[in-house]
Each structure stands twice: as C-alpha cells, then as structure tokens.
C-alpha cells in the first residue's frame, strides 16, 4: 500500500502490514457539519483552561488533573455518547472523536477521567445492571469518578488467559486474592474493573473468568507505584488480600469475563490516542525549524504528516463503525498496531534531524516523548498480541 505525501515521495507499508489490509474495509467517513462548530468550542475552551497547566503534555498518559476533568464534565464532554439518564449527552461517536482529537492535540491533562470515559463506562453500559449504571455513570460524566483497568498480572505477560487472581464465591459476594500490574492511575483513581478467575482453569483457557468492580480505597487493597523511565509513577502494582466484593459489583454474568474484556479492548485500541501520543513532538519540531528548515527537514515533515493523515482516516472509520453499533475489533487492533509504530517513529526521526542548540520547550517535549515511547506499544496489548488478533480476525491463523 502506497501513501503519497506532499513532497512527491512515498510512504510504503511493509509486506506484513499490507497483508493485514486484505479483507478489511476502512470506509471514507466525513465528520458531521456539527463537528466544525464543536471543534471551535473545544479550542476556545482549551485556550482559556490550558495556560494554568504549563507546557502541553507530550503523552496523554503523562498528565492528569481532577480539576480539569471536572471542567470537562461541566461542558458535557465526558460520556458524550451515553444516554442522558446516566448523565451523558447522547451525541455521536464522531462528535466524541472531535473532542478527543482536540484534547490530545493540545496536550491537555486528561489522564484522570480517560479510562472511565473510554472503556469502563461503555463496558457498564453494555453489560452492567441498571443499578450499576445509575451508581457509577453519572459521577464519571461529571468528572468526579475515575477508573483503572485490572487485566495484566505478574509473570503473565500479555497472555490474559493465564491470569491467576481469583475470586471465590461467598454469601452475597466474592473474596478476591491476587495481584495486577501495570495498572495506570490506580494510585489516584477510585475504582478498578478487574478480570479474575471465578472458576478453576479448564481446557478452554478463556472460560471461567469474570469482571469485578473493586473499590481502590478498600483497606485490603494495596497500591504500589512503579516508576517509569521518566521518573513518573503512572503505573502501579495492585495487591488484593481477602478483599470482599459484593454481588452488586459483579459486571455481567459470571464466567463471561473474557468476552467482555475483548469487547472493552475494542474501545481502547482504535482512538486517536493510538497515533497522537507523539503529536506534540511534531508540532514543536515544526515550530523549531520554522524559517530555517532544510530540504531534508521539510521532507520529513511531509512524510510524518502524510502518515498521520492516513492513520486519522482509519481511526475515524472505526469511530463510524462504532456509531453504527458494530464491534470492529480487528480494525481497532490494526489502527493500534500501525499507530504505535508511528508514535515510536516520530521522536526517533525528529531526533536524528536536530543538531546544535535546541530551545528548552522543544528539548523538554522531545526528551519526555523519548522516555515515554517504550510504553506506547505496551498499553492496550503488545504488537505481537495485536498481530495475532488481526491474523485471527482475517482467518490467517
């Protein structure tokens, strides 16, 4: 597959990536007219709110502010597609896409509410009880309640089927023991939707799992931070020691956890955060070379922008599928795989183009992105796992 850029050269996907496209259709979808007005509103909001937070974040996982999330909630921009009865705005997935895109492009501190808005809320909308929806969703839309995801475990890698955290049934609830790792935001969030074993392992490795909503303030829950390369503590390991989970905090049906998690991951893998994590580096690079750019630097900007536009069209197409009620798991995995490759490429190619003294703003943005880049291909599933998902979705395995 060939993508022409603005400078007469071309970008070529690898043979493996070309094969991924066989059998998949990414429809060309235009954003609705209302998106133009909405985009203007979001930009005006950000121009007023963001100066208080300093330099824009180079990675959406690197910045969080409960106060900023509350302001977004007041504007109706959390849980945008959800029913009004649960605090939502009943807007389209394409309108939500515009808001998401603007927040990420601006480097807004969205980390606090991000997971609750992107996947925990939609999970509850699809599988939760009416009581769960009424209890958990309105505070999320107000930017007052934050969620984490409990999937990965020590010694399990990306193989979710090998999890060992276990919940045993007791009267009116469950007793939870085990541990989860790489849990973003658990040190500041209120709840975690946790994938656990509620039945012994069997020949069907994907059976016997369930999802529980864990109150992270429970005294039997211990959260220990894990520093990343940049020195931040956004990742955590979470320990459960005889934690009592009432029946009303079981999500969906017992034993249906694997199917629910696969549905949830579709929301996580297809959004613009899968190719905009390094966007601020591109913005600051263009600002840095303005008026002095070499021909090679011009060509690099063209290459990166052409690649970005292609990924954006694919991501918008997936948003359109979600709007139609489809579950584009394979397409979402492909967007994430290609998007992560792009995110890793941007800081490396930009770094190689820079010589001499750098402005402090550009240097800080580039350095932060380089330090965070290794995590880009981990969150939401490693590239190896994603390519397995894609291959199975296309009938190649």
C-alpha positions, -999 to +999 in steps of 0.1 A: +000+000+000+014+033-010+006+067+005+017+098-014+030+127+007+031+164-001+067+163-014+064+138-043+079+109-023+060+079-009+055+060+022+054+022+019+039-001+044+058-034+050+047-066+033+033-078+066+013-046+071+000-048+035-013-083+042-031-070+072-053-048+050-065-077+029-101-084+038-106-052+058-126-022+046-119+013+061-147+034+047-141+070+040-162+088+065-166+126+068-172+142+101-206+158+105-211+195+100-218+200+137-182+188+143-169+221+129-188+242+155-179+217+182-142+218+173-143+256+176-159+254+211-133+229+223-104+251+211-119+281+228-123+261+260-087+249+258-073+284+251-088+295+284-081+265+305-047+251+295-024+281+303-027+272+340-011+238+334+021+249+317+038+231+289+014+207+270+018+170+277+038+151+251+019+119+261-018+116+272-008+093+300+016+118+314-008+144+326-039+143+349-059+169+367-091+162+387-099+199+384-096+198+346-117+167+343-144+184+363-144+213+340-147+190+310-176+173+328-193+206+332-190+212+295-207+179+287-175+163+272-172+132+293-196+103+285-207+122+254-224+093+236-241+079+267-279+082+275-289+114+293-305+094+321-270+084+331-255+119+327-245+116+291-252+139+262-264+114+236-240+127+210-224+107+182-192+088+183-179+111+156-186+142+177-168+125+206-139+118+182-135+156+176-134+164+213-109+136+219-087+147+190-086+183+201-078+174+237-049+151+227-035+175+201-034+203+227-017+181+252-045+185+278-042+168+312-069+142+306-054+112+324-077+112+354-110+105+336-096+089+305-102+052+312-136+057+328-148+077+297-131+055+271-139+020+283-151+014+318-183+034+312-191+018+278-184-016+294-210-009+321-235+005+296-233-028+277-230-054+305-238-036+337-271-038+357-294-008+359-283-002+395-246-002+384-253+023+356-272+047+379-245+044+406-213+047+386-220+065+353-233+100+364-202+107+386-180+097+356-197+122+333-193+149+360-155+142+361-157+131+397-151+094+395-120+078+380-114+041+370-085+019+363-082-014+344-071-046+361-060-070+334-023-077+333-006-098+360+030-105+371+045-134+352+016-134+327+029-110+301+002-103+275-014-137+279-046-127+298-058-163+296-031-172+322-043-149+349-043-163+385-060-136+405-090-155+419-124-146+434-142-173+455-180-171+459-193-165+494-227-154+507-238-122+489-204-117+473-168-128+465-135-129+482-107-116+460-070-125+462-041-119+438-023-091+421-025-069+390+004-050+374+010-020+350-022-005+363-024+031+352-037+056+376-045+032+404-028+055+430-053+082+423-084+065+409-115+054+428-124+020+412-109-007+391-127-031+368-107-063+374-106-095+353-104-125+377-108-163+377-141-174+393-137-210+382-107-233+380-087-234+347-100-259+321-092-270+286-110-238+274-084-213+286-109-184+281-137-198+303-143-193+340-133-156+341-154-127+354-151-090+360-155-073+393-156-036+403-130-031+431-131-001+454-094+010+455-100+027+489-106-007+505-081-013+533-073-048+519-062-033+486-026-021+484-013+001+456+025+003+450+038+027+424+062+017+396+085+044+383+089+046+345+120+059+326+109+095+330+105+091+368+068+093+368+045+070+388+016+064+364+020+026+365+012+005+397+011-030+411-021-036+430-025-064+456-057-079+468-057-096+502-091-112+511-110-083+496-148-086+499-166-077+467-204-076+470-225-093+443-238-060+430-202-052+419-200-082+395-201-069+359-222-090+335-225-128+340-201-150+360-178-167+335-183-142+307-153-121+316-132-130+285-159-119+261-165-087+280-128-078+280-125-084+243-154-060+237-138-035+261-104-036+243-121-025+210-127+009+226-092+011+239-073+003+207-089+024+179-089+060+192-067+089+182-046+084+213-031+055+194-013+078+170-013+112+187+009+104+217+039+119+199+020+147+182+034+174+204+069+165+192+058+170+156+042+204+165+073+216+184+096+203+156+078+224+130+080+254+154+117+248+160+127+247+123+103+274+110+122+298+087+154+277+088+143+243+077+165+223+053+151+203+024+155+171+043+136+185+073+108+197+050+106+162+035+104+146+070+075+169+080+057+158+048+063+122+055+051+123+090+020+144+082+011+121+053+014+091+076-007+109+103-035+117+079-038+081+068-040+069+104-065+095+112-088+085+084-086+049+095-094+058+131-124+080+120-136+050+100-136+028+132-155+056+150-181+054+123-184+016+128-189+021+165-216+047+157-233+020+136-233-004+166-206-026+151-177-042+171-146-036+148-121-055+170-098-064+141-099-029+126-092-014+160-062-037+166-048-027+132-051+010+140-033+005+172-005-016+157+002+009+129-004+039+152+021+026+178+047+021+151+042+057+140+044+070+176+077+053+181+090+066+147+082+103+152+106+111+181+134+090+166+133+105+131+129+140+146+158+135+170+181+125+141+173+157+123+183+180+151+218+194+156+231+223+176+213+241+204+176+234+210+151+256+226+141+245+261+105+239+251+114+217+222+141+198+241+117+191+270+089+179+247+113+156+227+130+142+258+097+134+276+084+116+244+116+096+240+113+084+276+076+075+274+079+059+239+086+024+251+052+022+268+033+032+236+034-004+223+025-020+256-007-004+267-038-020+252-018-050+240+017-056+226+023-056+189+027-094+190-007-098+206-023-073+183-010-091+152-024-124+165-058-107+169-055-093+134-045-126+119-073-145+136-098-118+125-087-122+089-087-160+091-050-162+086-045-184+117 
